[in-house]
Amino acid sequence: MKAPTHACKGTVVALLLALSAAGMPALAQGSKIWRCGNEYTNNPGPDPLGRGCREVQGGNLTIVEGTRVSPPPAATPPTGNGGAAATPAARNGAERVGAGEQRQRDAEARRILEQELQRAQQRLEQARADYADGKPPRLANERTDGPRYQARVDELRARVERAEADVAALQRELARLPPAEGR
């Protein structure tokens, strides 16, 4: 039994030596890493400092390339059926909608924004009432603690400012929509 064990150990040692020898050129090849702008390289050229390159010190460097933006799809030729695509697979999100459907979408968007604006205005009224022009009534735990009271006043002021910004943003969004029909 001992003979096969020595043979296995010898094979493992030989395998480890082969793997480490194979890895040595890779370590020697990338011994210096240079950063030239947004590019990392181990071959910066004859004058790396002249190119604005600097040597990266310490640690390992891993570069993961991001996804590339694909070019826009080619325009599809008219199919004779009113410009609609021939198959559902050929349809995309950039397809134009009819005027009636667009009016329905605009009306629904306006309805949702108006509801949101009403809720935001109610929140603003409540925030202003709680703030009480910077002099809200003190709570029981704030009667002797001035900094705690001031912190709550600051929080209430910030709440009023956020509510005002929300109302203004919703009003801007409503102004961007086409006027509602019948108004």
C-alpha positions in Angstrom: 0.0 0.0 0.0 2.8 2.4 0.7 4.1 2.3 -2.9 0.9 3.7 -4.5 0.9 6.4 -1.8 4.4 7.6 -2.8 3.4 7.5 -6.4 0.4 9.7 -5.7 2.4 12.1 -3.6 5.0 12.3 -6.4 2.3 13.1 -8.9 0.8 15.8 -6.7 4.2 17.4 -6.2 4.9 17.3 -10.0 1.5 18.8 -10.7 2.0 21.6 -8.2 5.4 22.4 -9.6 4.0 22.5 -13.2 1.2 24.8 -12.1 3.4 27.2 -10.3 5.9 27.3 -13.2 3.1 28.0 -15.6 1.9 30.9 -13.4 5.3 32.6 -13.1 5.4 34.2 -16.6 2.0 35.7 -15.9 3.2 37.2 -12.7 6.3 38.6 -14.3 4.5 39.9 -17.3 2.2 42.3 -15.3 4.6 43.4 -12.6 3.9 47.1 -13.2 0.4 48.5 -13.9 0.0 52.0 -15.2 -3.0 54.2 -15.2 -3.2 56.5 -18.2 -6.4 58.5 -17.8 -9.2 55.9 -17.6 -7.1 53.2 -19.2 -5.1 50.7 -17.2 -2.2 49.0 -19.0 1.0 47.1 -18.3 2.6 48.6 -21.5 2.3 52.4 -21.3 4.7 53.1 -24.2 8.1 54.7 -24.3 7.2 57.9 -22.3 4.5 57.0 -19.8 5.0 60.2 -17.7 4.7 62.3 -20.8 1.4 60.7 -21.6 0.1 61.5 -18.1 0.4 57.9 -16.9 1.2 57.0 -13.4 2.2 53.7 -11.8 -0.5 52.0 -9.7 0.9 50.9 -6.4 -0.2 48.1 -4.2 -3.1 45.7 -4.3 -4.5 43.7 -7.2 -6.4 45.4 -10.0 -9.5 43.9 -11.6 -11.1 45.7 -14.6 -14.6 44.7 -15.5 -15.8 46.2 -18.8 -19.3 47.7 -18.8 -21.9 46.8 -21.3 -21.8 48.5 -24.6 -24.8 50.6 -25.8 -26.3 48.9 -28.8 -27.1 51.0 -31.9 -30.7 52.0 -32.4 -32.7 49.4 -34.5 -33.0 50.1 -38.2 -36.2 51.6 -39.3 -38.7 49.1 -40.5 -40.2 49.6 -43.9 -43.9 50.3 -44.2 -45.9 47.0 -44.4 -49.0 48.3 -46.1 -51.1 47.9 -42.9 -51.1 51.4 -41.7 -47.4 51.4 -40.5 -48.0 48.6 -38.0 -45.3 46.0 -37.7 -45.8 42.7 -39.4 -45.2 40.5 -36.3 -45.5 41.1 -32.6 -41.7 40.4 -32.3 -41.0 43.3 -34.6 -42.9 45.8 -32.3 -40.9 48.0 -29.9 -41.6 50.6 -27.2 -40.9 53.4 -29.6 -43.9 52.7 -31.7 -46.3 55.6 -32.2 -49.8 55.5 -30.8 -52.9 57.0 -32.2 -54.2 60.4 -31.3 -57.2 59.1 -29.4 -55.1 56.7 -27.3 -52.6 59.5 -26.6 -55.4 61.7 -25.4 -56.6 58.9 -23.0 -53.1 58.5 -21.7 -52.7 62.2 -21.1 -56.1 62.4 -19.4 -55.1 59.5 -17.1 -51.7 61.1 -16.3 -53.5 64.4 -15.6 -56.0 62.7 -13.3 -53.2 60.9 -11.3 -51.1 64.0 -11.0 -54.1 66.1 -9.8 -54.9 63.5 -7.2 -51.3 63.5 -6.1 -51.3 67.3 -6.0 -54.3 67.3 -3.7 -52.6 64.9 -1.3 -49.4 67.0 -1.4 -51.3 70.2 -0.7 -53.0 68.5 2.3 -49.6 67.4 3.6 -48.3 70.9 3.1 -51.3 72.4 5.0 -50.7 69.9 7.9 -47.0 70.6 7.9 -47.5 74.4 8.1 -50.1 73.9 10.9 -47.6 71.7 12.8 -44.8 74.2 12.2 -46.9 77.2 13.4 -44.7 79.9 11.9 -41.6 78.5 13.7 -43.3 78.5 17.2 -45.0 75.2 17.7 -46.2 74.4 21.2 -43.6 72.6 23.3 -44.2 69.0 24.1 -43.9 67.7 27.6 -40.4 66.4 27.2 -39.3 69.7 25.6 -40.3 72.0 28.4 -36.9 72.0 30.0 -34.8 70.8 27.0 -34.2 73.7 24.6 -32.0 71.8 22.1 -34.7 69.0 21.7 -37.3 71.7 21.0 -35.1 73.4 18.5 -34.4 70.1 16.7 -38.1 69.4 16.4 -38.7 73.0 15.0 -35.9 72.4 12.5 -37.4 69.1 11.5 -40.9 70.7 11.1 -39.4 73.5 8.9 -37.7 70.9 6.7 -41.0 69.0 6.4 -42.7 72.2 5.3 -39.9 72.9 2.7 -40.2 69.3 1.4 -44.0 69.6 1.1 -43.6 72.9 -0.8 -41.1 71.4 -3.2 -43.4 68.4 -3.8 -46.4 70.7 -4.6 -44.2 72.8 -6.9 -42.9 69.7 -8.7 -46.4 68.3 -9.3 -47.6 71.7 -10.6 -44.7 71.8 -13.0 -45.6 68.3 -14.2 -49.2 69.3 -14.7 -48.1 72.3 -16.7 -46.1 70.1 -19.0 -49.2 68.0 -20.0 -51.4 69.2 -22.8 -54.6 71.0 -21.6 -57.4 68.7 -20.6 -60.3 68.4 -23.0 -63.4 70.5 -22.1 -61.4 72.9 -19.9 
